[in-house]
Each structure stands twice: as structure tokens, then as C-alpha cells.
Amino acid sequence: LPVLKICFVTEYFPTGSSCDIRGGAEAVAFYEAKYLSGSHEITVITSCERGFSREDQFENIKVIRCGKTREYAQLNAFTDRFSFMRSAYLYGIRQQYDLVIGFSIITYPVAWKISKKLKIPCIIRYHDVLAGRWVRNFGPMGVIGEIVERYTLSRKFAAIIAVSDYTARNLKKYVPGDVKVYVVPNGVDVPEKFIPK
């Protein structure tokens, strides 16, 4: 198989092999990058948290941290998130990749725009569909999430990877009919001592 240059776009990513992970999408991005880096060139574009270096290399993964320096946040922080999205896009379109993958609602539009500019396929890793529930779950600010998700789901991705059958069924209500939705559950990093010989 050819060696591919793959770009991961994820809002957060660990600082090293010790895997200081705080969220599910971050964990999926790390373990998939680690696995794929054994046979492909992986670059991760992520946000720049306070105390992290702008550029790292570990586990054969190149990590680029974009946007203004910020604190870790799962909700709100809209200006910081938009700063990251813009910076990630501007970095990504100046590179050469064969494939781009987005890992969260914040990064799906970025990955899509990079793929369009570079004329390469885009895949997104989808964890849960919140369309129709953003305002109920997050109040008036949920309108932004609703708009971003509806925009995302109307794009023609090369594929969408859902983490469960439930998520796949929900995705199929919103995505164009010719977009392939595959179910690939989140992986588990099994210590070597548990692997049968």
C-alpha cells in the first residue's frame, strides 16, 4: 500500500506519548493517529493550549498547534474556537496531504474546507448527532451549534465514520443519500501483556 500523507484536524490533542487525554474525540484522534503513523505520515492540526509548544513530534506524529493560546474548554469559548478554526484552515491549505479527517463539530467544517482547497478526500469521525437538540441542550447559544451541524451534514464527504449503529441511523436522516456512512466503534488500546501470543 502507498504511504499516505494524512491530516487529522482535532480541537484537542495530547502533549506526548503519556497520553494526557481529557475527552473522547481527543482519545480517538490520538489512538488512530498513533496506529496509522506506523505506515503513513500523520500530521495533527490542533488548538494551542497554554503551556504547550506550537510544534511537537512524538509517536511518529507531527503535531501543529494553531490559533491564539487558550485554556482547555468543552463549552462556549467561541472567539477562541473560531480563532483556532481560521488558523487551522490557513495552515492546512498551505500543506500537501492526500486525505484530511475531522474529529469533532468544531473541526468538521475546517477539514471540509481544507479538502476542497487541496482537492483531496475528506472523512469525518462522528460521535453523536445533536441536530434538532442543540437549543434544548445548550440554550440560545445552541443556535450556533445547530447551524454548524446542519451545514456539516449537508456536505458531500468521501465518507462519514460513525462510532455506533445509533449514530449511523441518525446521520442517515441528514446526510446526502450518496454519502457513505460506516460504523467503526472507538478502538481500545490493549496493553501487550493481554494480547494472546
Contacts in CASP RR format, 6 or more apart in sequence:
PFRMAT RR
TARGET T0000
AUTHOR 0000-0000-0000
METHOD contacts of the structure
MODEL  1
LPVLKICFVTEYFPTGSSCDIRGGAEAVAFYEAKYLSGSHEITVITSCER
GFSREDQFENIKVIRCGKTREYAQLNAFTDRFSFMRSAYLYGIRQQYDLV
IGFSIITYPVAWKISKKLKIPCIIRYHDVLAGRWVRNFGPMGVIGEIVER
YTLSRKFAAIIAVSDYTARNLKKYVPGDVKVYVVPNGVDVPEKFIPK
1 39 0 8 1.000
3 39 0 8 1.000
3 40 0 8 1.000
3 41 0 8 1.000
4 40 0 8 1.000
4 41 0 8 1.000
4 98 0 8 1.000
4 99 0 8 1.000
5 40 0 8 1.000
5 41 0 8 1.000
5 43 0 8 1.000
5 96 0 8 1.000
5 97 0 8 1.000
5 98 0 8 1.000
5 99 0 8 1.000
6 36 0 8 1.000
6 40 0 8 1.000
6 41 0 8 1.000
6 42 0 8 1.000
6 43 0 8 1.000
6 97 0 8 1.000
6 98 0 8 1.000
6 99 0 8 1.000
6 100 0 8 1.000
6 101 0 8 1.000
7 43 0 8 1.000
7 44 0 8 1.000
7 45 0 8 1.000
7 92 0 8 1.000
7 95 0 8 1.000
7 97 0 8 1.000
7 99 0 8 1.000
7 100 0 8 1.000
7 101 0 8 1.000
7 111 0 8 1.000
7 114 0 8 1.000
8 29 0 8 1.000
8 32 0 8 1.000
8 33 0 8 1.000
8 42 0 8 1.000
8 43 0 8 1.000
8 44 0 8 1.000
8 45 0 8 1.000
8 100 0 8 1.000
8 101 0 8 1.000
8 102 0 8 1.000
8 103 0 8 1.000
9 44 0 8 1.000
9 45 0 8 1.000
9 46 0 8 1.000
9 88 0 8 1.000
9 100 0 8 1.000
9 101 0 8 1.000
9 102 0 8 1.000
9 103 0 8 1.000
9 107 0 8 1.000
9 110 0 8 1.000
9 111 0 8 1.000
9 114 0 8 1.000
10 25 0 8 1.000
10 26 0 8 1.000
10 29 0 8 1.000
10 44 0 8 1.000
10 45 0 8 1.000
10 46 0 8 1.000
10 102 0 8 1.000
10 103 0 8 1.000
10 104 0 8 1.000
10 107 0 8 1.000
11 25 0 8 1.000
11 26 0 8 1.000
11 46 0 8 1.000
11 47 0 8 1.000
11 81 0 8 1.000
11 84 0 8 1.000
11 103 0 8 1.000
11 104 0 8 1.000
11 106 0 8 1.000
11 107 0 8 1.000
12 22 0 8 1.000
12 23 0 8 1.000
12 25 0 8 1.000
12 26 0 8 1.000
12 46 0 8 1.000
12 47 0 8 1.000
12 49 0 8 1.000
12 72 0 8 1.000
13 26 0 8 1.000
13 29 0 8 1.000
13 30 0 8 1.000
13 44 0 8 1.000
13 46 0 8 1.000
13 63 0 8 1.000
14 20 0 8 1.000
14 21 0 8 1.000
14 26 0 8 1.000
14 30 0 8 1.000
15 52 0 8 1.000
15 56 0 8 1.000
16 56 0 8 1.000
16 58 0 8 1.000
16 59 0 8 1.000
17 58 0 8 1.000
17 59 0 8 1.000
19 30 0 8 1.000
21 27 0 8 1.000
21 30 0 8 1.000
22 72 0 8 1.000
24 127 0 8 1.000
24 186 0 8 1.000
25 103 0 8 1.000
25 104 0 8 1.000
25 125 0 8 1.000
25 127 0 8 1.000
26 103 0 8 1.000
27 186 0 8 1.000
28 103 0 8 1.000
28 125 0 8 1.000
28 127 0 8 1.000
28 163 0 8 1.000
28 186 0 8 1.000
28 187 0 8 1.000
29 44 0 8 1.000
29 103 0 8 1.000
29 125 0 8 1.000
31 187 0 8 1.000
31 189 0 8 1.000
32 125 0 8 1.000
33 42 0 8 1.000
33 44 0 8 1.000
33 59 0 8 1.000
33 61 0 8 1.000
34 59 0 8 1.000
34 61 0 8 1.000
36 42 0 8 1.000
37 59 0 8 1.000
37 60 0 8 1.000
37 61 0 8 1.000
38 60 0 8 1.000
41 62 0 8 1.000
42 60 0 8 1.000
42 61 0 8 1.000
42 62 0 8 1.000
43 61 0 8 1.000
43 62 0 8 1.000
43 63 0 8 1.000
43 64 0 8 1.000
43 95 0 8 1.000
43 97 0 8 1.000
44 61 0 8 1.000
44 62 0 8 1.000
44 63 0 8 1.000
44 64 0 8 1.000
45 64 0 8 1.000
45 66 0 8 1.000
45 88 0 8 1.000
45 91 0 8 1.000
45 92 0 8 1.000
45 110 0 8 1.000
46 63 0 8 1.000
46 64 0 8 1.000
46 65 0 8 1.000
46 66 0 8 1.000
46 88 0 8 1.000
47 65 0 8 1.000
47 66 0 8 1.000
47 67 0 8 1.000
47 70 0 8 1.000
47 80 0 8 1.000
47 81 0 8 1.000
47 84 0 8 1.000
47 88 0 8 1.000
48 54 0 8 1.000
48 65 0 8 1.000
48 66 0 8 1.000
48 67 0 8 1.000
48 68 0 8 1.000
48 69 0 8 1.000
48 70 0 8 1.000
48 84 0 8 1.000
49 65 0 8 1.000
49 69 0 8 1.000
49 70 0 8 1.000
49 71 0 8 1.000
49 72 0 8 1.000
50 69 0 8 1.000
50 70 0 8 1.000
50 71 0 8 1.000
51 69 0 8 1.000
52 65 0 8 1.000
53 65 0 8 1.000
54 64 0 8 1.000
54 65 0 8 1.000
55 62 0 8 1.000
55 63 0 8 1.000
55 64 0 8 1.000
55 65 0 8 1.000
56 62 0 8 1.000
56 63 0 8 1.000
56 65 0 8 1.000
57 63 0 8 1.000
64 91 0 8 1.000
66 84 0 8 1.000
66 87 0 8 1.000
66 88 0 8 1.000
66 91 0 8 1.000
67 83 0 8 1.000
67 84 0 8 1.000
67 86 0 8 1.000
67 87 0 8 1.000
67 88 0 8 1.000
68 80 0 8 1.000
68 83 0 8 1.000
68 84 0 8 1.000
70 77 0 8 1.000
70 80 0 8 1.000
70 83 0 8 1.000
70 84 0 8 1.000
71 77 0 8 1.000
73 80 0 8 1.000
75 138 0 8 1.000
76 141 0 8 1.000
78 141 0 8 1.000
78 144 0 8 1.000
81 106 0 8 1.000
84 106 0 8 1.000
85 106 0 8 1.000
85 107 0 8 1.000
85 109 0 8 1.000
85 110 0 8 1.000
88 107 0 8 1.000
88 110 0 8 1.000
88 114 0 8 1.000
89 110 0 8 1.000
89 113 0 8 1.000
89 114 0 8 1.000
92 114 0 8 1.000
92 118 0 8 1.000
93 113 0 8 1.000
93 114 0 8 1.000
93 117 0 8 1.000
93 118 0 8 1.000
95 118 0 8 1.000
96 118 0 8 1.000
97 114 0 8 1.000
97 118 0 8 1.000
97 120 0 8 1.000
98 120 0 8 1.000
99 120 0 8 1.000
99 121 0 8 1.000
99 122 0 8 1.000
99 123 0 8 1.000
100 111 0 8 1.000
100 114 0 8 1.000
100 115 0 8 1.000
100 118 0 8 1.000
100 120 0 8 1.000
100 121 0 8 1.000
100 122 0 8 1.000
100 123 0 8 1.000
101 111 0 8 1.000
101 122 0 8 1.000
101 123 0 8 1.000
101 124 0 8 1.000
101 125 0 8 1.000
102 108 0 8 1.000
102 110 0 8 1.000
102 111 0 8 1.000
102 122 0 8 1.000
102 123 0 8 1.000
102 124 0 8 1.000
102 125 0 8 1.000
103 124 0 8 1.000
103 125 0 8 1.000
104 127 0 8 1.000
105 130 0 8 1.000
105 145 0 8 1.000
105 148 0 8 1.000
105 149 0 8 1.000
105 152 0 8 1.000
106 148 0 8 1.000
108 124 0 8 1.000
108 148 0 8 1.000
108 152 0 8 1.000
109 148 0 8 1.000
109 151 0 8 1.000
109 152 0 8 1.000
111 122 0 8 1.000
111 124 0 8 1.000
112 122 0 8 1.000
112 124 0 8 1.000
112 152 0 8 1.000
112 155 0 8 1.000
112 157 0 8 1.000
114 122 0 8 1.000
115 121 0 8 1.000
115 122 0 8 1.000
116 122 0 8 1.000
121 158 0 8 1.000
121 159 0 8 1.000
122 155 0 8 1.000
122 157 0 8 1.000
122 158 0 8 1.000
123 157 0 8 1.000
123 158 0 8 1.000
123 159 0 8 1.000
123 160 0 8 1.000
123 161 0 8 1.000
124 152 0 8 1.000
124 157 0 8 1.000
124 160 0 8 1.000
124 161 0 8 1.000
125 161 0 8 1.000
125 163 0 8 1.000
126 160 0 8 1.000
126 161 0 8 1.000
126 162 0 8 1.000
126 163 0 8 1.000
126 167 0 8 1.000
126 171 0 8 1.000
127 163 0 8 1.000
127 167 0 8 1.000
128 163 0 8 1.000
128 167 0 8 1.000
128 170 0 8 1.000
129 149 0 8 1.000
129 153 0 8 1.000
129 167 0 8 1.000
129 170 0 8 1.000
129 171 0 8 1.000
129 173 0 8 1.000
129 174 0 8 1.000
130 137 0 8 1.000
130 145 0 8 1.000
130 146 0 8 1.000
130 149 0 8 1.000
131 146 0 8 1.000
131 149 0 8 1.000
131 150 0 8 1.000
131 153 0 8 1.000
131 170 0 8 1.000
131 173 0 8 1.000
131 174 0 8 1.000
132 146 0 8 1.000
134 142 0 8 1.000
134 143 0 8 1.000
134 145 0 8 1.000
134 146 0 8 1.000
134 149 0 8 1.000
135 142 0 8 1.000
135 143 0 8 1.000
135 146 0 8 1.000
138 145 0 8 1.000
150 174 0 8 1.000
153 171 0 8 1.000
153 174 0 8 1.000
153 175 0 8 1.000
154 174 0 8 1.000
154 175 0 8 1.000
154 176 0 8 1.000
156 176 0 8 1.000
156 178 0 8 1.000
156 179 0 8 1.000
157 175 0 8 1.000
157 179 0 8 1.000
158 180 0 8 1.000
159 179 0 8 1.000
159 180 0 8 1.000
159 181 0 8 1.000
159 182 0 8 1.000
160 171 0 8 1.000
160 175 0 8 1.000
160 179 0 8 1.000
160 180 0 8 1.000
160 181 0 8 1.000
160 182 0 8 1.000
161 181 0 8 1.000
161 182 0 8 1.000
161 183 0 8 1.000
161 184 0 8 1.000
162 168 0 8 1.000
162 171 0 8 1.000
162 181 0 8 1.000
162 182 0 8 1.000
162 183 0 8 1.000
162 184 0 8 1.000
163 183 0 8 1.000
163 184 0 8 1.000
163 185 0 8 1.000
163 186 0 8 1.000
164 183 0 8 1.000
164 185 0 8 1.000
165 183 0 8 1.000
167 183 0 8 1.000
168 181 0 8 1.000
168 182 0 8 1.000
168 183 0 8 1.000
171 181 0 8 1.000
172 181 0 8 1.000
175 181 0 8 1.000
END
